[in-house]
Amino acid sequence: MDHDSRGLGGIPAGNPGFTVAVEIDRPFDQIEPDEYLRLLHLVGDDAARIDRSLLGHARVVLDVPGSGWWVSGQAALHAVDRLAEEWTVLGVETSRSDLWSTSPHMADSRLPRTRRLPASEGTRYTVIIEIEPYDELVDDVELSDYFRSRERADVVVADNGRRHIIVSRRDWDVSWACQLTAKSLHVISNAWSITRIRTVETAVWKREHSRPRADNRPTAIPEWQYALRIDGTRCVVVTDKDVDLDNWYAKYTNSDGMSGVEQFFHGPAWLTDDGVANLRRNGDAIDAWIAPLPRGGLLDNITDGYGRVLPVDDSEGTAAWLMESMFDKPAGLIIELGPSDYDPDDERDVFNAQIHVLDDGVYMVRRSRAVLQRLRLADHGVEGLELDHWHHDDHFDDCTDGYLFSRDTQLIANACVAWFRQNGVTDERSALGCSYEFVDELPRTS
C-alpha cells in the first residue's frame, strides 16, 4: 500500500494510524458497568474505550493503527453495525490519530447557510469532511461536481483553521449515509488530503452549536490509595476534597485475569495522622470518593467524567498495594518482593526487598542484590532505632543496599518500587513475585 497522504486506500505520511468513534443514544453518565463491558465486547476490541461526546452521549472509541482510510472506514462500519444491534447509533467519526485530540468532536465549524432538501424518507444526516492543505481555495462550484444533486454541500472554516466540507443528506441510518458518501470521498481525496470524516444526525450536530464547549478536562488521576473493608473488599479511595468524581469509573483486573468496571461513589473513609486512608474507622472521619473492587482486584485505569481514559502507572499501583498490605498488620509480618521468574541456578544479581513489621507502627525495609534470608529477631521492639535514615554499615551480610526504619508507609513503599526501577527491573504485576509470612504464635501455658 502506498504511503501517500492522499487517497482513501493510502497510508498517510508518517503512518499515524486512525481513530474511530461511534456515538450512541445513551448518556455516558448512565452507562452501567455491565453495559460498559457489553459495548466493548460488541466491537470486539480489548483496547477500545468509552468516552463522552460533547452532548454527553457515550462514544465507543477504538484505534486502527498502521492503516489507511479504507481499512479504518471498514472498521468504523463494522463497529456501527455491531453496536446498532442493541443501541441507537447517532453518529460515527474517523480521524487520523495524530489529529484526534486536537478537535475530538468536530463541533467547532460555523453553521452553513440552510437550504431545504427535497422531501424523502429517512433521517437527516450531516457529513463533515475535514481536508488539508487548508490554505487553498475551495468553493461551491468545485464541490458541486463531487456530490449528487439531492445533497447540499457547503465549505466552512473551522475554529482550528481547517476547511470543513459540510454535506446534508437523508438516509435510512448512519451506515447507509457513510457508504453513499464514500463515492464522493474517493473523488475529493484526489484533490485534497482528508484528515477527518464524521457522519452524525443533523439534530445532534446543531445542538452541539447551541452550548459552550467544555475544556476543563482533567489531565491526570487524582492522588489515590487502596484500602480494605472489614470484609476484605479492596477499594480505590480518593481523599482530595476539591475533586468531583461523579460519573467516574475504575477499570480493574481481578485475580482471575478478568476485567471489570466500578463507578465511584461518595462515602465515608478515615485518614490517619500520616495521611493513610482506611475503611476501618482508624483516624479522622472524612468524605471520600470510593470505587469497590472484587477480592484481589487491581486498578488498571480510570475513566473521568468526560470519558477520557487515565492510565494508572504501574509504580503507583505497586506502591498503593504495598501501603495497603502494611496497614494495621501485626508485628512479625514479613513481605518479600522479587522477580517472579527467579532461578536459583542463575548467578546474576537478584534484586529483591523485604519489609518487616515491628512494634509501635515501625517498619523495616531491606534491599539487596542477593536473595535475602529471613532474620532471626529476639523481639520486635523499636527502642533506640534511628528512624527515616538509610543504614549502610553492612549490618547484615546479605543486605547489599542497606536498610531503613520508618513509620511512613509511603516512604517504605516508594523505597521498594524505586529499588526495582533504578535497577531496570520492571514493576509490572506479572514480573514481580511476592510472599507473606506471619509470625508463629506459640500456645501459652498457665
C-alpha positions in Angstrom: 0.0 0.0 0.0 1.3 3.4 -1.0 2.5 5.7 1.9 0.7 8.7 0.4 -1.1 11.4 2.4 -3.9 11.3 -0.2 -6.2 8.6 -1.3 -8.7 6.6 0.7 -6.6 3.5 0.3 -3.3 5.1 1.1 -1.5 5.3 4.4 -0.7 9.0 5.4 2.9 10.1 5.6 4.3 9.1 9.0 1.8 6.2 9.3 -0.2 7.9 12.2 -3.0 5.3 12.1 -6.6 6.2 12.6 -9.1 6.6 15.5 -12.8 5.6 15.2 -15.6 6.8 17.5 -19.2 5.6 17.4 -21.7 7.8 19.3 -24.8 6.1 20.7 -28.1 7.5 22.1 -27.3 6.8 25.7 -26.0 9.4 28.3 -22.4 8.5 29.2 -23.2 9.0 32.9 -26.0 6.4 32.8 -23.9 3.6 31.4 -23.9 0.8 33.9 -20.7 -1.3 34.5 -22.2 -4.3 32.7 -23.3 -2.1 29.8 -19.8 -0.6 29.7 -18.3 -4.1 29.2 -21.0 -5.1 26.7 -20.2 -2.1 24.5 -16.5 -3.1 24.4 -17.5 -6.7 23.7 -19.7 -5.8 20.8 -16.9 -4.0 18.9 -14.5 -6.9 19.6 -11.5 -4.8 20.6 -10.0 -5.2 24.1 -8.2 -1.9 23.7 -11.4 0.0 22.9 -12.6 2.6 25.4 -15.8 4.6 26.2 -15.7 8.4 26.4 -18.2 11.2 26.4 -19.4 13.2 23.4 -19.9 17.0 23.5 -23.6 16.5 24.4 -22.9 13.8 27.0 -23.6 10.8 24.9 -21.5 7.7 25.3 -19.0 7.0 22.5 -17.1 3.8 21.8 -13.6 4.7 20.7 -11.1 2.3 19.1 -7.7 2.8 17.4 -6.8 1.3 14.0 -3.0 1.6 13.8 -1.0 1.2 10.6 -4.0 1.7 8.3 -5.4 4.0 5.6 -8.8 5.4 5.2 -10.2 2.3 3.5 -9.2 -0.1 6.4 -10.2 2.3 9.1 -13.5 3.0 7.3 -14.3 -0.7 7.2 -13.5 -0.9 11.0 -15.9 2.0 11.6 -18.7 0.4 9.6 -18.2 -2.9 11.4 -18.4 -1.1 14.8 -21.5 0.8 13.7 -23.3 -2.4 12.5 -22.4 -4.3 15.7 -23.5 -1.6 18.1 -26.7 -0.9 16.1 -27.8 -4.4 17.0 -28.5 -3.2 20.6 -28.2 0.6 20.6 -29.4 3.6 18.5 -26.3 4.9 16.7 -26.3 8.7 16.4 -23.0 9.2 14.5 -19.6 7.8 13.6 -16.3 9.6 13.2 -12.9 8.5 11.7 -9.9 10.7 12.2 -6.1 10.5 11.7 -4.9 9.5 15.2 -2.3 12.3 15.3 -5.1 14.8 14.9 -7.7 13.1 17.1 -7.0 15.1 20.3 -6.9 18.5 18.5 -10.6 18.6 17.8 -12.2 15.5 19.1 -15.9 16.4 18.5 -15.6 18.4 15.2 -18.3 20.7 16.5 -16.5 24.0 16.0 -17.5 24.8 12.4 -19.7 27.8 11.6 -23.1 26.6 10.6 -23.6 26.8 6.8 -26.4 28.6 5.2 -29.5 26.4 5.2 -31.3 25.1 2.1 -34.4 22.9 2.1 -33.6 19.4 1.0 -36.1 17.5 -1.3 -38.6 15.6 0.7 -37.6 12.0 1.1 -37.8 9.2 3.6 -35.1 8.6 6.2 -33.3 10.6 8.8 -31.4 13.8 8.0 -27.7 13.4 8.5 -24.8 15.9 8.3 -21.4 14.7 7.0 -18.4 16.7 8.0 -15.2 16.2 5.9 -12.1 17.9 7.1 -9.4 18.5 4.5 -5.9 19.8 4.1 -4.0 21.7 2.9 -6.5 24.2 4.1 -4.9 27.4 2.7 -6.1 26.5 -0.8 -9.4 28.0 -2.0 -12.3 25.5 -2.0 -15.7 26.8 -3.3 -19.1 25.5 -4.0 -18.6 25.4 -7.7 -15.8 22.8 -7.4 -17.7 20.8 -4.8 -20.9 20.6 -6.9 -19.1 18.2 -9.2 -18.5 15.8 -6.3 -21.9 15.3 -4.8 -25.4 14.3 -6.0 -28.0 16.9 -6.8 -30.0 15.7 -3.8 -27.2 16.6 -1.5 -26.3 20.1 -0.2 -22.5 20.8 0.2 -21.0 23.9 1.8 -17.5 24.8 2.9 -16.8 26.5 6.2 -13.7 27.4 8.1 -13.4 25.6 11.5 -12.0 27.2 14.6 -8.9 25.2 14.1 -8.3 26.9 10.8 -9.1 23.8 8.6 -11.6 23.6 5.8 -14.7 21.6 6.6 -16.9 20.4 3.8 -20.5 20.1 5.2 -22.8 17.8 3.4 -26.6 17.4 4.2 -28.5 14.3 3.2 -31.3 11.9 4.1 -30.7 8.2 4.6 -32.0 5.2 6.5 -29.2 5.0 9.0 -25.6 6.1 9.8 -24.1 3.2 8.0 -26.1 3.9 4.8 -25.2 7.6 4.9 -21.5 6.7 5.2 -21.5 4.2 2.3 -23.3 6.5 -0.1 -20.9 9.4 0.8 -17.8 7.1 0.1 -18.0 7.6 -3.7 -17.7 11.4 -3.3 -14.8 10.9 -0.8 -12.8 9.0 -3.4 -13.0 12.0 -5.8 -12.3 14.5 -3.1 -9.2 12.6 -1.9 -7.7 13.0 -5.4 -7.6 16.8 -4.8 -7.1 17.2 -1.1 -5.9 15.2 1.8 -8.8 14.1 4.1 -8.0 14.3 7.8 -11.4 13.5 9.4 -14.8 12.3 8.4 -17.8 12.5 10.6 -21.4 11.4 9.9 -24.0 12.4 12.5 -27.7 13.1 12.9 -28.2 16.7 11.9 -30.3 17.4 15.0 -27.3 16.3 17.2 -24.8 18.4 15.2 -27.0 21.5 15.5 -27.5 21.0 19.3 -23.7 20.9 19.7 -23.6 24.5 18.4 -26.1 25.7 21.0 -24.0 25.0 24.1 -20.4 26.1 25.1 -17.6 23.6 24.8 -16.2 22.0 28.0 -12.4 22.5 28.0 -11.7 21.8 31.7 -10.9 18.1 31.3 -8.5 16.7 34.0 -5.1 15.7 32.8 -4.1 13.2 35.5 -5.6 10.8 38.0 -6.2 12.4 41.4 -4.0 11.0 44.2 -5.5 7.7 45.3 -4.9 4.8 47.7 -6.1 1.2 48.2 -8.0 0.5 51.4 -9.6 -2.7 52.6 -13.0 -3.0 54.1 -13.5 -5.2 57.1 -15.0 -7.9 54.8 -11.8 -7.9 52.7 -13.1 -5.9 49.8 -10.4 -3.8 48.2 -11.4 -0.2 47.4 -9.8 2.6 45.4 -10.1 5.7 47.7 -9.5 9.4 46.6 -9.4 11.7 49.6 -9.0 15.1 47.9 -11.9 17.3 48.9 -11.6 19.5 45.9 -12.2 16.9 43.2 -15.6 15.8 41.9 -15.6 12.2 40.7 -19.2 11.9 39.9 -19.6 9.7 36.8 -16.0 8.5 37.0 -15.3 4.7 36.6 -12.5 2.5 37.8 -11.5 -0.3 35.5 -9.8 -3.3 37.2 -8.4 -6.8 36.6 -9.4 -9.4 39.2 -7.4 -12.3 40.5 -8.7 -14.5 37.6 -7.4 -12.0 35.0 -11.0 -10.9 34.1 -11.7 -7.1 33.6 -14.5 -5.1 35.1 -15.6 -1.6 35.9 -17.0 0.0 39.0 -18.4 3.5 39.4 -17.1 5.9 42.1 -19.5 7.0 44.8 -19.2 9.5 47.7 -18.8 7.8 51.0 -17.1 7.8 54.4 -13.4 7.0 55.0 -10.9 7.6 57.7 -7.4 9.2 57.5 -4.6 8.6 59.9 -2.2 11.3 61.1 0.3 10.3 58.4 -2.2 10.5 55.6 -3.1 6.8 55.1 -6.7 6.2 54.1 -8.6 3.3 55.5 -12.1 2.0 55.9 -11.7 0.6 59.4 -12.5 3.7 61.5 -8.9 4.4 62.2 -8.2 8.1 62.4 -10.3 11.1 61.5 -13.5 10.6 59.5 -13.6 12.2 56.1 -15.8 12.2 52.9 -14.0 10.4 50.1 -14.7 9.0 46.6 -14.7 5.2 46.7 -14.8 2.5 44.0 -15.0 -1.0 45.4 -13.1 -3.8 43.6 -13.5 -7.5 43.9 -11.2 -9.5 46.1 -7.7 -9.3 44.6 -8.8 -6.7 42.0 -6.1 -4.3 40.9 -6.7 -0.9 39.3 -5.9 -0.6 35.5 -7.2 2.9 34.6 -9.8 5.4 35.5 -12.3 7.0 33.1 -13.2 10.6 34.0 -16.5 12.3 33.7 -15.7 13.4 30.2 -14.9 9.9 29.0 -11.2 10.3 29.0 -9.2 7.2 30.0 -6.5 8.0 32.5 -4.0 5.1 32.8 -2.5 4.0 36.1 1.3 4.0 36.4 2.5 0.5 37.4 4.8 2.0 40.0 1.9 4.0 41.6 -0.2 0.8 41.6 2.5 -1.2 43.2 3.2 1.4 45.9 -0.5 1.7 46.7 -0.8 -2.1 47.0 2.2 -2.2 49.4 0.8 0.6 51.6 -2.5 -1.4 51.9 -0.5 -4.6 52.7 1.3 -2.8 55.6 -1.7 -1.1 57.1 -2.6 -2.3 60.7 -0.7 -5.5 60.4 0.7 -7.3 63.5 4.4 -7.2 64.4 6.3 -10.1 62.8 4.8 -9.9 59.4 7.4 -10.2 56.6 6.6 -9.2 53.0 9.1 -10.4 50.4 9.4 -8.9 46.9 11.5 -10.2 44.0 11.4 -11.3 40.3 8.6 -13.8 39.6 10.9 -15.8 37.3 13.7 -16.1 39.9 16.1 -19.1 39.1 18.2 -20.3 42.0 20.8 -21.5 39.5 21.2 -18.1 37.9 24.4 -16.4 39.2 23.4 -12.9 38.2 22.2 -10.3 40.7 18.7 -10.8 42.0 17.2 -7.6 43.0 14.8 -8.1 45.9 13.4 -6.5 49.0 11.9 -7.4 52.4 9.6 -5.5 54.7 9.4 -6.4 58.4 6.6 -5.1 60.6 8.0 -4.1 64.0 6.3 -2.8 67.2 4.8 0.6 67.6 3.9 1.1 63.9 7.5 0.9 62.8 8.6 -0.9 59.6 12.0 -2.1 58.4 12.8 -2.4 54.7 15.9 -4.1 53.4 17.0 -4.1 49.7 19.5 -6.4 48.2 21.1 -7.8 45.1 21.4 -11.2 46.7 18.4 -13.3 47.9 17.7 -12.1 51.4 17.5 -14.6 54.2 14.9 -14.4 57.0 16.2 -12.6 60.1 16.0 -14.2 63.5 15.0 -11.4 65.8 14.8 -11.8 69.5 11.8 -9.4 69.6 10.2 -6.7 67.5 11.0 -3.8 69.8 12.0 -0.4 68.4 13.7 1.3 71.3 16.9 3.1 70.3 16.2 2.7 66.5 17.1 5.7 64.3 14.1 6.3 62.0 14.0 7.6 58.5 17.7 7.2 57.9 19.4 4.8 55.4 21.9 2.5 57.1 24.9 1.2 55.0 27.1 -0.3 57.7 27.0 -3.9 56.5 24.9 -4.8 59.5 23.6 -7.8 57.5 25.9 -9.8 55.3 23.2 -10.4 52.7 21.9 -6.8 52.6 23.9 -5.0 49.9 21.9 -1.8 49.7 21.3 -1.1 53.3 18.1 -0.9 55.4 15.7 1.7 56.7 13.4 2.0 59.8 10.3 4.2 59.4 6.6 4.7 60.4 6.0 6.3 57.0 4.4 3.5 54.8 4.5 5.7 51.7 8.3 6.1 52.2 8.7 2.3 52.7 6.6 1.5 49.6 8.4 4.0 47.4 11.8 2.7 48.6 10.9 -0.8 47.3 9.4 0.5 44.0 12.4 2.7 43.3 14.8 -0.1 44.0 13.3 -2.2 41.2 13.0 0.7 38.8 16.6 2.0 39.4 18.0 -1.4 38.5 16.0 -1.9 35.4 13.6 -4.4 36.9 10.1 -3.9 35.6 7.4 -3.5 38.3 4.6 -4.8 36.1 2.3 -7.2 38.1 3.4 -10.2 36.1 7.1 -9.6 36.7 7.1 -9.1 40.5 6.6 -12.0 42.9 5.5 -11.6 46.5 5.2 -13.7 49.6 3.8 -13.1 53.1 4.9 -14.7 56.3 3.2 -14.0 59.7 4.9 -14.6 63.0 4.2 -18.0 64.6 2.1 -17.8 67.7 3.1 -20.3 70.3 0.4 -21.6 72.7 0.7 -20.1 76.2 0.7 -22.4 79.3 -0.6 -21.2 82.6 
